């Protein structure tokens, strides 16, 4: 069912309700509970009652975010937070040309691969992407075939590898990505042939994939105004493998330019189930040095988004992770910068 776009689209009409419809449906449910005698008898046994009114509280509406793409600027609608249509055409913020790239495809999917290339030729000029002819390579539908062809053709000049897959086989995707991420680090993009066999949506798909490839090669689609000058943004989270009980992985990401379009990332392997992160000091020091290399100065403000921590862990986080951050600042910033006696504020 999940693979059927039409079924998922129809389900979304009932599952993803807007606030007004959701409130309406909840009122219907509460009315049924209040008027159904059998339900009321059951609730009396539990001494349980439901308030007929919703909880009311004061809130605020964030101002619209201004998006900058190329020489254009436009506002995103605050209710929908979607600017895909506006950014689908026009030059990108930072463009990387496709000069040396490969396309791998199974024999029976040559038509889908060719149609996709033709669509890319139509959409890339408006984005400002200069695209040369790709080297088309035929493969068998096995991991070994893909990796063998990659070993023979990927070089230091290769900017992008696009792999057309005949199906959504996880082992095939994982094998290709493992080779191109670990053994031979090269930006790559995988697409299932069935996705390319829809003429009515092929141009939209080609646009999205072209945008993804541009980002993976180091380009940028757009930027936003944050209202902060020379600020570094950091995100930290932990992944826990609850199925195989393997080691937990802490992910650290930080912006390294003022436009928030280039990022530094690092993973830290930890004991299974461990949420608090060791090694933050090393990560932050590396991020600050890379920021300084790109900007010729250190950031004036650092905003850290820390996910995955429950209320009961906040004090432990402040005792364990905040000192690592403060220690990094003291070791990187000059003694007369004011960061030596800085305080980290938790919001």
N, C-alpha and C positions, 0 to 999 in steps of 0.2 A: 504493500500500500504506500509506503514512504517513497518508493521509486516512481509512483504514478503522480505526475504533477497535478493532473486535474482532480484526483481524489483529495490530495493534500490541500489544494486550493479551496475545494468545497468544504472540507473539514474546518479550515481556518475561519470561514464565515461564522461558525458556531463556537469555536474555541478561542479565537482572538477577538474578543468583543471590545468595542470602544467604551470609555467610561460611562457614557449615558446608557448604553444598552446593558452593560454589566450591572449598573445600579437598578435598571428596570427588571432584569431577570432576578436579582436578589430580592427585590420587593415582592415579586410574584411568589418566590419560594417562601418568604416569611409570611405572606398572606395565607398560603396553603397550610403552613404549620399552625397558624393561629386559628384557622377555621375548621380544621380537620379534627373531629372529636376523638378518633382513635389515636392520633398523634398526641393530642392533649392529655389523654389518659396515661399514655406511656411516659410523657414528660413529668406528670404529677408523681409517678412512682419514683422518679429520679430527683424530684423536687428541683426541676430544671425549668428555667424560663428564658425566653429570648426577647431582647428589647426590639421594639418595632422600628426604632429610629437608628439611623447610621451614626457612627461616631463623627463628630464635627470638630475640626481643628483649623487653625489659620495656616496658610501657606503662602508661597510667593511664586511668581512666574519669572523664570530666567529670561533675560533679554535675548534677542535673536543673535545668533553667531554669524559673523561675517566671514565668508569663504573667499579666498583669493586663489585664482587659477590663471596662470599666465598673466596677461594684462587685464583680465576681467576680475570683477568683484561682485558678489551677490550675497543676499541674506538667505539663510536656511529657515524654513517655516518652523517655529518653535513647537507646534503641535505634532508634526510628523517627523521632524529631524531627519529628513531625507532630501538629499540634493543630487541624487544620481542622474536625474534627467538634465539638470543644468550642466553637470560636468561631463556628460557623455560626448559632447562635441566641443571643439575649440582646443587651442594649444595647452599643454600641461605646464605645470609650474617648473619642473626640471626634467628635461627630456634626455634619454639615452638612446642612441641610434643602434639599430640591429645590423651589425656589419658581418659578424661571424657567428652563425647559429645553425643548429641541426634540428631536423624533424625526423623522428623515428616512428614508423607506422607498420602494422601488420599488413601482409599482402592484400587481404580482402578489404582493408579499410583505406586503400589508396585514394578512392574517390572522395571520402570524407576529409582526408588530409588535404587534398588539392583544393576542395571547395573552401576549406578553412583559410588556406593561404590566400586565395582570391579575395575573401572577405577582409582579411587583414590588410591587403593592399588598398582597399577602399576606405578603411576607417583610420589607418595610421597617419595619412597626410594631414587630416584635420587636427590631429593631436600634436603634430610637429615631429613625429617619429620618422626618421629616415630608415627605411627597411630595404636591405639588399636581399638577393635571392638566398633562400635557405638551402642547405645541403640535405636532400631527401634521401633517407636511408631505410631500406626495407628490412624488417626483422620477423622472426617467428614469435609466436605468442607464448614465450617463456622468459623467465628471469635471466637465464643463462644467455639467451640470444640477445636480449637488450644490453646486458653488461659487456658481452663480447664486442658488440658493435661500438659501444661507448669507449671501451679500452682502445680500439683501433682508430677512433676518429676524434675524440675529445682532446684538445690541446690547450696550451696556455692562452691562446687567442680566443677560444670559444667563450662567447658571452652568455649564451642561453641554449638549453636543450629542451625541446618540446617533444613529449612522448604521447602519441595517440595510443590509447589502450582499447582493446576490443571488448573488454568487460570491466566490471568493478571488482576484480579479484584482488583481495587485500594483500596476498603474498607477492603478487606482481608489482603492485604500487610500492609496497614496503621495500622490496628488493632494489627497485630502481632508485628510490630516494636514499636508501642506505649507501648505495654506491656513489651517488652524486653529492651526498652530504658529508660522507666520512672518508671514503677511499679516494675520491677524485672531486673535491669541492668545486661545484659548478652550479650556477643558478639554473633551476629547471621548472618546468610546468607540465603537469599531466592533465589530459582531458580524455574522457571516454568517448569513443566513436559515436555512440548513440546520441550523445548531446549535439554532435555536429551534423546529424542527419535530419535536422528540423529547419528547412529553408526559411520559415517564417520568423524564427528567432536567431538565425545564424549571425546576423549583423550585430545584434545586441550581445551575443556570447563573444564574438570576436572583439568587440569593444572592451568588455570586461577583462578578457584574457590579455589583451594588449596593455591595459592599465596595470594588471598584476605583473606582467613581465617587465614593464618599465620600472616598477618599484623594486623588484627582485634584483635588477641590474644596478640599483643605486639611485634611480630617479625619484621624482616626487610628483604626485598628482595635484595636490593643493595644500594650502596652509590656512590656519585660522588665527584670529587675534585673541590672545589670552589676557591682554591688559597688563602683563608683567614683562619687564625688560630684563634680559640676561638671566632668565630663570631656567634651571634644570629640573626636569620632571623625572621621577623614578617610580617604577612599579615593581613590587615584590609579592610573590605568591609561592605556595608550595603545592606540589602534586603528590598524592599518596596513592600508591598502587594497592587498592583494597582487595583485588582479585588474587594476584600472585604473591602478595606480601613482600615485594621487593623493596629496595631502598627508596626513600622519599627523595624527591628532587625539588630543590628551591630554585626558582627562576628570578633573575635580576635583570631589569632593563632600565636604561636611562637615555634621555635625549642628549645629543652631543652638538646640536646646533640650535640657534635661537628660533628657527622656523618650525622646530619639532618635526622634521622630516627625515632625520638621520638618527640612528639609535645604536647603542652599545648593549650587548646582552651576554649573559654568562649563567651557567648552571652550576649548582653545588649539590653533590650527592650526600645524602644524610641517612641516618638510621631510619628504619621503617616506622612511619607514624610520627616522626619528629616534625613539629610545626615551626618552632623557633629556629632561626637561621644562624648557623655558624659561618664565618668567612665573609660577613658583610663588609668588614674593614677592607679586605683585599679588593672586593668588587667595586666599592665606592672609590677607592684610590685610583684604580684603573680607569673608571669612568671619568673622574675629574681630570686626570692627565690627558685623556683623549679629547675631552671638551676643550681644554687649554690648547691642545695642538690644533684644533679646528678653528678656534676663535681668538687665539693669542691672549686670552685672559681667562680668569676663573669666574664661574657664575656668582651672581650677587645674591641669589636666593635658590633654595633647593626645596622642592615639594615632593614628598614621598607618599605614594598610595600603597598601603599595606593591606592585602586581602587575606581572607581565610582565618582571621583571629577572632575567637569568641570573646565575649565580655569577661569571662573568667580568666582569660589569658593576657589581658591588657597589662596588668602590673608586671607579669613575667616578661612580656615583650619590652616594656620600658626598662626593666632591669637588665635584660640580656642583649637586645638589639640596639637600643638608643645609645648606650656607651660605645658601641662599635662605630656608629655614625659620628659621634663626637670625636672619637680618637682619629678617625680618618681625616676630618676637617683640620684637626690640630697638626697632623703630619704633612698635609698637602699645602695648606694656606700659609702665607708668610706670617711671621709672629706679630707684625704690626697691622695686620688686616682686620683685626677685630673678631675673627672667628675662633681665636684661642679660647675665649671665655663665652662662646656662644651657647645658647640654650635651645634645645629641641622642643618644639611645642607640638603636643598631640591634640588633634581635632577629631 
